[in-house]
Structure formats: structure tokens, C-alpha cells
């Protein structure tokens, strides 16, 4: 089971956080960008499901 810190680092990597040894903790901007990327992904999946039902 990953620790919460590890999960935050994994999520922040979607927003550009590199998670190198000396980088410290992710900032708000990288977490925000990660959330936006997740929203885009979910929107795309929903769109593909709608298209599949139409065909």
C-alpha cells in the first residue's frame, strides 16, 4: 500500500512534477495541472463511450 506522500507525487507527475531526489514536494501548480489532465482524460473516455453507443 503506497503512502499518501507517494500517491501525491504520482499524481503531481501528470502535471509536470519530475519527482527527482532533490525536488522536494510538488507545488500547487503541478497538482492543479494534474487535476486538469485527469478531467480531460475522463471527458475523453465519456465521449468515446457515447460514440460507441451511437454506432
N, C-alpha and C positions, 0 to 999 in steps of 0.2 A: 504494500500500500504506500503510495507516494505521500510525502509530507506536503503540507499546504504551500510551503515555500517553493518546492519543486513544481507543483501544479501552476503556481503563478508564473514561474519562469517559463514553463512550456507554453502557457497562454500568451505571454508577452512576446515570445519569439515570433508569433504571427504578425505582430506589429513592428518588427524590426529589431527587437532586443536580441543581442548576439549571445548573451549568457557566457561570456568568457570569464576566466578566473578573476580578473581584476575589475570587472564591470560594475560590481556592486548590485544593488537591487534595481529592478525595472522602474521606470518613471511612469507617470500618469499618461503621458502621450503614447507610449508604446502599448500600454494596456487599452487605451481608448481605440487606437488603430486596430488592435486585435479584435475588439468587440465589433467594430465596423466590418472587418473581414468575415467574422462569423455570421453577421447579419446578411452579408452578401451571399455567402455560401448557402445559408438556409433559404434565402429568397430564390436562388438558382435551383435548389432541389425542389422547392414547392412549384416553381414554374415548370420544371421537367415533369413532375407528376401530373400537372394539369394537361400538358401536351400529350402525355401518354394516354390519358383518359379520352382525349378528343379523337385520337387515331383509331 
